[in-house]
Amino acid sequence: MKAPVEGFSRLAKNEKIEWIANNCTKDPEQTKQLLKRYWNQDAKVQKLHDEFIENTLSNYYLPFAIAPNFLINGEFFAIPMAIEESSVVAAASKAAKFWLSRGGFKTQVLGTEKVGQVHFIFRGDSEKLERFFEEIKEDLIKSTADITESMERRGGGITAIELRNKTENISGYHQLHCTFETLDAMGANFINSCLEQFAKTLREKAKAYPHFSDEEKDLEIVMSILSNYVPNCIVKGEVSCPVEELNEDDLSPELFAKKMVQAVQIAKADPFRAVTHNKGIMNGVDAVILATGNDFRAIEAGIHAYAAKDGSYSSLTHASIEDGVFTFWIEIPLALGTVGGLTSLHPLVKLALEILRNPTAKELMQIVAVAGLAQNFAALRSLTTTGIQKGHMKMHLMNLLNQMGATEDEKTTLVNYFKDRTVTNASVKEALENHRS
């Protein structure tokens, strides 16, 4: 960028593209053509995309794929995934097929509690603050009646408000720690609206409270915001079968089961391994979160915080062998929505939810947990048997060929060539050069 720009957001879309192309790129004409090439040809759909965020220039596409054959609680699902990483969909599908004949995936929602907080500074007698809070608690809830009416009609709403003393961490720091049930909505706007009203009522009541000193009446609201850490909004997914059914070509069932348990134990013991272990889980989780129009950044932050809840970062999955039965399971926090936001706006999000038979938020939690569990199982299965690179690089082969400018005939020939050969960047380059010569 050559210089700052004033009023960029007020420019028309074509004017924004013109400015970016001329001021930020080497070939303005090529840039303009590229951005317009990715516009949706349906003007109404493109306008919808333009209005999702500010300063939209074009669309950034990710592959939209399906991982079929998931048996979850006795029902079959084809799971939509939006992700750019090669091998993720194939790995999930392979895990789904593996467990299809072994009872499939079993899931249950352990809790759906969402969290929000009002953070404030009170420089005074904490015991007096506690008495004040108990006196106004019902007023706080009543003050949100207009906000909660619709949610309460559907069975949701505010479930609890408690005062927390955090003065050991920061001088004068207290918070209202509030919990909510938001049903099929992720609930961010609902929760934040309630919290801001709590803050307003808290401040007003403090100013009028006769037992506070002038300093205590001047209670300072710092901020009111939901938390993406939801340790009581938990879903569990698991698979299990007799050890003898874990037939692998390269290992005995007993050794395979043992190595799977050891792999999880290592991820529990070592944060360096745990991060990569959990990243593989998030390959599956994020892909479904994106496809269904949910907030993958919020999910990532909450899940990784949960992975460190016991004081050190650890595995999100667990494995055991008991009485000859191998069990592999996951428990993760997932605050999801199937109404509101992009779920009713983005055409592909609506399609993804339709493919999943329009699940409730609880049902979607279970599907997402299964995707993460399947992905982790597939990764550990590869790591403990053939190694991760054999399968991953086979899937990466097409990306390498595209990067090297291979023609369709060359791709067909080289895909066949590498069916029983090791795929590396150097080996693909050499094979392509040899083929061309």
Salt bridges, closest charged atoms under 4 A:
GLU18 OE2 - LYS32 NZ 3.09
GLU29 OE2 - LYS32 NZ 2.84
ASP50 OD2 - LYS13 NZ 3.03
GLU51 OE2 - LYS47 NZ 2.38
GLU75 OE1 - ARG357 NH2 2.96
GLU85 OE1 - LYS279 NZ 2.75
ASP139 OD2 - LYS205 NZ 3.70
GLU149 OE2 - ARG153 NH1 3.55
GLU162 OE2 - ARG164 NE 2.90
GLU216 OE1 - LYS128 NZ 3.03
GLU238 OE1 - LYS236 NZ 3.68
GLU248 OE2 - ARG381 NE 2.65
ASP295 OD1 - ARG297 NE 3.31
GLU300 OE1 - HIS304 NE2 2.66
ASP310 OD2 - LYS309 NZ 3.72
GLU408 OE2 - LYS411 NZ 3.11
GLU410 OE2 - ARG436 NE 2.91
ASP420 OD1 - ARG421 NH1 3.37
